[in-house]
Amino acid sequence: MDVSVGAAESDEHRDLRAAVGEIAAPYGGDYYVQHARAGRECAELWQALGDTGFIGVNVPEEYGGAAAGSPS
């Protein structure tokens, strides 16, 4: 699935999106919807993202994140 955000996207953002997409892919496209409808947390996906260091990547560095927020 291509979810391009346009020409403003940097190589870093494209690589980040691809890496997170690979981690999320095994859960399938309906994973979040099914959990949300059932009122359940998406703990397995969050755990997988945390295990690979992707929690907080969009948080500014001064707050402990990696400052990889949305492309501008």
Secondary structure, 3 states (H helix, E strand, C coil): CCCCCCCCCCHHHHHHHHHHHHHHHHHCCCHHHHHHHHCCCCHHHHHHHHHCCCCCCCCCHHHCCCCCCCCC
